[in-house]
Amino acid sequence: MAEKPVYITTPIYYVNDRPHIGHCYTTTFADVLARFWRLAGRETYFLTGTDEHADKVVSKALENGMTPRQWADRCSEQFKVAFDLIDIRSDVFYRTSDARHKELAQRYIAELQRKGDIYLGDYVGWYDTSQDEYLTEAVAKEHNYLSPVTKRPLEKRTEKNYFFRLSAYQDALQKHIDANPGFILPEARRNEVLGRLKQGLQDVPVSRAIKAGEKGWEDWGVLMPGDPGHRVYVWIEALCNYLTAVDDAERGRFWPAGFHLMAKDILWFHAVIWPAMLMAMGRALPGHVYAHSYFIRDGKKMSKSEGNFIDLDTISAYVQRYGSDAFRYYLSTQGPLSTNDADFTHAKFVEGYNADLANGIGNATSRVGNMIDKYFASVVPDPKGVLSLEGHDWAAITSAAAEGALSAIARGDITAALNEGIGLVRKVDGFINITEPFKLAKRLETEAGAKDRLAAILYQCAEALRVATVLLSPAIPRASAQLLATWNCAPIGAGVGLREVADIRGAYALKPGQGLTKGAALFMRADPAEAAPVAAASTPA
Ligand code: MSP
């Protein structure tokens, strides 16, 4: 039987804000992970998109003299522009205003009502209008009745509301998390969730009453089944998107998701509420719920009030100067993947770019390409079966790198997977320093066997760099495609595994006798003294 496809999701983003580096980070994380899984030979389905039925979306639309639909169309378009800019290749850009989503989400809610897992009750609570979220009395009090996120005053609300019987799933959730150590990643986040779970679960409201004539809501949101005076609460409906997107004959095989990716802010919804809803619906649970940390800027949290977001215009300026690969690489290797926040600084960007890209893979491939051009007339030299020299067994080294990448992506760790590629580049650099092919080339006439040794050295270098390029391709797809094309490497077919592609004795290895054009430099060195690129012109919000 074919291996199960890997379904990867990002949060669906609210259309009240313009896209910024935070949204781009999670989406790049997902894109790189999806490309790795495709490289691993697995079919993948990668979803990103927008969450459109929040209160704040409706109020933003009204403030701007638009209908929610017009406003959502415009803002979701900006997310698409942002994601195109950084070469995101999702299989779907999903919007909760799609008829398909609304219809299926409503069907799930109706099913939960029928089963008694959703019931009508009274709700008195503290509502955080800036986050569209109810807080418990304890949490509200702890924060002096201010939003823990925006510090705006909480509103006390009493409503006839529908509730989801979350409390009934406490034990089952606990068991699931205990039995599946990789369900919530990274581990420290898992411990946080377990700690909160132990305090006990209360039922959660899943509807929002619409007042008669409430503006903007005439034709917006998902109607509560059997009660058109209520909309399904945006969070509950939004979570359903992951399932509504694939719940049909064609895409049903993608469920359950392999990876739900997000930042720590919304882990509880994904690690507790959503799995409990899925249990109630009798559906399989996702494999991994991965919560990364935040990108901050120069040591400070990015926020509207600080006005310090790395926004789309700044991202665009970086992409123009250094290329989309460079931006993706920075996010993927220096982003907040673990439990620490990551500081966006220009100095770090340039340092990583020069070390790994310009002076790393870029320099190594051009050095080796130049030597093959010069000493072997741009033809891949024949190692005559010698694949190991000076303690470097390249078949073992490259296959260990591929194995390392495979085990890293199984736990969502794209940084570790990319480090396998960079590690190979460093080994090639070290090998060149030991074997000194440029010196050996001067002794070809005088030293017996020098030509064969040079051929073996350069073949090994080129092959290891080919594998490194493949391992880095999820983050730097443009440069990788450029190099593999100029080196005449066979395109990687769908369904081929990484072990096979990385095998220097296998079908994808460079073929002696075949042409290898040296090609243009993959990355130009960046000048560390040059000031950070500045956004050219700001597009209106
Ligand atoms: N609409 C909800 C999600 C519903 S999913 C069923 C939402 N949207 S959001 O627009 O606020 O996006 C939050 C997500 O954006 C975070 O979980 C994270 O993926 C990303 N980020 C926003 N700011 C971020 C940083 N400063 N740093 C890293 N990622 C951040 O919540």
Residues whose N, C-alpha, C, O or C-beta is under 5 A from the ligand:
A	BS01	MSP	P11 I12 Y13 Y14 G22 H23 Y25 T26 D51 A238 L239 M262 A263 I266 S293 Y294 F295
